Amino acid sequence: MSKQVKKVGILTAGGLAPCLSSAIGFLIDEYSRVAPDVEIIGYINGYKGLLKGESISVTPEVRKHALYLTEHGGSPLGNSRVKLTNKKDCEKRGLVKEGEDPQKVAAEQLVKDGVDVLHTIGGDDTNTAAAELAAYLAENNYGLTVVGLPKTIDNDVYPIRQSFGAWTAAEMGASYFAHVVKENTANPRMLIVHEVMGRNCGWLTAATAVAYRKLLDTQHWLPEFGATREREEIHAVYIPEMPFDAQTEAERLRKVMDKNDCVNIFVSEGACVPTIIKELEAKGEEVPRDAFGHPRLDKVNVGAWFAKQFGEMLGAEKTMVQKSGYYSRASAPIQKDLELIQSCAKKAVECALAGIGGVIGQDENQNDEIRACEFPRIKGGKPFDVNTAWFQDLLTAIGQK
């Protein structure tokens, strides 16, 4: 163990995922086990708390019961969306003074707090920010180690094979829709659009669809009295990586509507976003963007767009848009995710004590070995491979291929 590591800081940032509390709990538990003398603090509300110098200490009582956190969703430390290299946004939000460099403010706060290792738990934006901070620290000889952990239910971070919380989000989204789908019995010719999170990547939508169909496999049906699997099936899946012809799909789905009196669609929140933005801007509407430059998807409203387009073409009497994202991402992790989080947390502590920075995860370029993936290799927007066998099997099963 490196004798230089006396104090560790932890922060969570970005949107929620079913892993944040668990990752914190496993980190605290592992440090308490292998390096009990290392002091631990948590920064409140992510990079915002780091810039403001707001933190809480991990007490002996917290260490004793740290694994209680694995039972919870959300983050006990709180999150925020702050980009340290976006000086104007940090100034506007009062996180730094005019003319200050947020990275320098963050670095000096870490030094002031006596932190030797900073653990960042977040998705592509969080870990990109961590990479930039790590580079700044190295260039300016601050001597701090940054060790990230990859959370995002989109599962779209290079070169991480599986990001924390994604499996859980798919299972929770499936469970959510298993209730929502019953709404198609409330009205004739019903179109239900299930909007699933996924800005650039369709993995979560695809995985949620597969998980939902596995739930259908466990059901008993009574077609003689109207209880048919066909009414609760997924009839179409649309993701950012897969182009489609709306007219051709409408003709296919119109037949489904005529036969089953309903149509159920799964769509990624990022599907067709460029097309929708063009339509909005052509009307003179401005699409707001966040601190990272991403279009605000709640303003783009992909689900509503699909409901309007297909509702008219299918002759739907009623349309409904339901979004499972906030339900899914706030869940506590399922066992499979817990095992991945714990394995990576152990590696994170090992690397931190050895002074090795990077983002801990299954490196898909190193035979999925759990290791510290070098920061320069970390970036978001990894697309889902639509040729993946289980996705092609899904499309075949629902008649979309």
C-alpha positions, -999 to 999 in steps of 0.1 A, spaced: 0 0 0 12 35 -8 19 54 24 11 86 5 -27 79 5 -40 95 37 -73 109 25 -98 100 -2 -126 121 -17 -157 106 -34 -183 123 -56 -212 113 -78 -223 133 -108 -246 134 -138 -279 117 -139 -289 89 -116 -283 52 -122 -290 22 -100 -254 20 -87 -244 53 -71 -252 45 -35 -239 10 -39 -206 21 -54 -201 45 -25 -209 18 0 -185 -7 -16 -157 18 -18 -161 28 19 -163 -9 29 -132 -18 9 -111 10 23 -123 1 58 -112 -34 52 -77 -29 35 -67 6 46 -88 15 77 -65 45 85 -74 63 52 -98 92 59 -128 95 35 -149 124 27 -178 128 2 -184 160 -18 -220 172 -18 -237 174 -52 -208 163 -73 -184 188 -89 -206 216 -75 -197 206 -40 -160 202 -49 -160 238 -63 -178 251 -33 -158 231 -8 -189 214 6 -182 178 19 -191 154 47 -169 130 65 -172 92 66 -175 85 104 -168 52 121 -206 46 122 -208 51 85 -179 27 79 -196 1 101 -228 2 81 -215 12 47 -231 -18 29 -266 -5 39 -261 18 10 -263 -12 -14 -300 -14 -6 -307 21 -20 -310 38 -53 -301 75 -58 -270 89 -42 -267 99 -5 -241 126 -16 -263 141 -43 -255 149 -80 -252 178 -103 -243 185 -139 -213 207 -139 -186 208 -166 -154 222 -151 -141 234 -185 -173 254 -191 -162 285 -174 -191 306 -184 -216 281 -170 -197 278 -138 -196 316 -134 -233 319 -143 -242 294 -116 -221 312 -90 -197 282 -86 -166 303 -93 -158 340 -94 -156 358 -127 -122 351 -144 -115 320 -122 -106 287 -138 -130 260 -124 -103 233 -128 -79 253 -108 -105 260 -82 -113 223 -80 -76 213 -78 -69 238 -51 -99 227 -31 -87 191 -32 -53 203 -20 -69 224 7 -89 194 19 -58 172 19 -72 147 -6 -48 123 -22 -73 103 -43 -105 115 -59 -131 88 -68 -156 101 -94 -187 80 -100 -205 89 -132 -212 85 -168 -194 97 -199 -197 134 -191 -186 128 -155 -156 107 -164 -147 130 -193 -146 158 -168 -125 135 -145 -101 129 -173 -98 166 -180 -92 172 -143 -67 144 -140 -48 159 -170 -49 193 -154 -36 180 -121 -7 161 -138 2 191 -159 3 214 -129 21 189 -106 -7 186 -80 2 149 -73 -34 137 -69 -48 105 -84 -83 104 -100 -100 70 -102 -134 69 -118 -162 44 -118 -185 41 -148 -222 46 -143 -247 51 -170 -279 32 -179 -272 40 -215 -242 17 -215 -223 38 -240 -189 46 -226 -157 36 -245 -140 13 -238 -162 -1 -210 -180 -33 -218 -208 -29 -192 -215 2 -172 -230 1 -137 -267 1 -134 -276 -6 -170 -288 -42 -164 -309 -30 -135 -325 -2 -155 -335 -27 -183 -352 -49 -157 -370 -20 -141 -381 -6 -174 -396 -40 -183 -414 -42 -150 -427 -7 -155 -441 -14 -190 -457 -47 -178 -482 -24 -159 -485 3 -185 -493 -21 -213 -526 -29 -196 -538 6 -206 -544 -7 -241 -576 -24 -227 -589 10 -216 -596 22 -251 -602 9 -286 -574 14 -312 -548 23 -285 -512 33 -294 -488 32 -264 -453 46 -268 -428 35 -242 -400 61 -242 -368 46 -228 -337 66 -218 -307 66 -243 -295 98 -259 -272 84 -285 -273 47 -277 -301 22 -281 -287 -5 -259 -311 2 -230 -342 3 -252 -332 -30 -268 -323 -47 -235 -355 -34 -219 -375 -49 -247 -358 -83 -243 -363 -82 -205 -400 -73 -211 -406 -102 -235 -390 -126 -209 -418 -114 -185 -444 -122 -212 -429 -157 -214 -439 -163 -178 -476 -153 -182 -506 -175 -188 -530 -164 -215 -567 -170 -222 -572 -161 -259 -607 -176 -258 -617 -146 -236 -595 -119 -250 -564 -123 -228 -538 -127 -256 -501 -122 -257 -504 -104 -290 -521 -74 -273 -492 -71 -248 -464 -78 -273 -439 -52 -284 -448 -44 -320 -419 -21 -328 -385 -9 -314 -368 23 -326 -333 33 -316 -309 60 -327 -286 36 -345 -313 20 -367 -328 40 -396 -363 31 -407 -389 42 -432 -419 56 -414 -443 50 -441 -433 13 -445 -435 8 -407 -469 26 -405 -483 2 -431 -470 -28 -411 -483 -15 -378 -516 -5 -393 -522 -42 -399 -513 -49 -363 -537 -23 -350 -565 -36 -372 -559 -72 -359 -552 -65 -322 -569 -32 -316 -537 -18 -302 -500 -11 -310 -471 -10 -284 -439 8 -294 -405 10 -276 -384 40 -286 -351 55 -273 -354 91 -262 -326 99 -287 -343 83 -317 -348 107 -346 -336 137 -325 -318 154 -354 -350 152 -375 -372 166 -347 -348 194 -339 -348 205 -376 -386 205 -375 -386 227 -344 -360 251 -357 -379 254 -389 -408 267 -369 -385 292 -352 -383 273 -319 -350 271 -301 -339 239 -285 -321 246 -252 -289 227 -244 -272 217 -211 -238 226 -198 -223 198 -219 -239 211 -251 -265 183 -253 -300 191 -265 -325 191 -237 -344 159 -245 -373 168 -224 -378 198 -248 -373 176 -279 -399 151 -265 -393 121 -288 -421 101 -274 -447 127 -282 -433 131 -317 -436 93 -323 -471 93 -308 -482 121 -331 -466 107 -363 -478 71 -358 -511 79 -341 -523 97 -373 -509 70 -397 -523 41 -377 -557 57 -372 -553 54 -334 -583 65 -314 -561 73 -284 -524 76 -279 -504 74 -247 -467 82 -240 -451 67 -209 -415 72 -199 -398 47 -176 -365 65 -172 -369 82 -139 -385 50 -124 -357 28 -137 -327 50 -129 -336 55 -93 -338 18 -85 -315 -1 -62 -293 -25 -83 -302 -61 -90 -277 -89 -80 -259 -90 -113 -251 -52 -111 -241 -55 -74 -215 -81 -83 -201 -60 -110 -200 -28 -88 -183 -47 -60 -156 -62 -82 -149 -28 -97 -149 -10 -64 -123 -34 -51 -101 -28 -81 -107 10 -77 -93 9 -42 -64 -13 -53 -55 11 -80 -60 42 -58 -36 29 -32 -11 21 -59 -14 56 -75 -29 43 -107 -55 66 -123 -82 58 -148 -118 46 -150 -123 11 -136 -143 -13 -157 -144 -42 -181 -119 -31 -208 -134 -45 -240 -100 -40 -257 -83 -62 -230 -105 -93 -230 -130 -75 -207 -104 -75 -178 -115 -53 -149 -88 -26 -149 -80 11 -148 -89 22 -184 -67 51 -192 -84 85 -192 -75 95 -228 -95 64 -240 -126 74 -221 -154 89 -241 -192 87 -244 -215 81 -274 -205 44 -280 -232 31 -303 -251 -1 -298 -243 -27 -324 -276 -34 -341 -261 -66 -356 -259 -81 -321 -275 -116 -323 -299 -111 -294 -312 -78 -309 -316 -94 -343 -335 -122 -327 -358 -96 -310 -366 -79 -343 -374 -112 -359 -396 -122 -330 -417 -91 -332 -420 -91 -370 -399 -60 -376 -373 -78 -396 
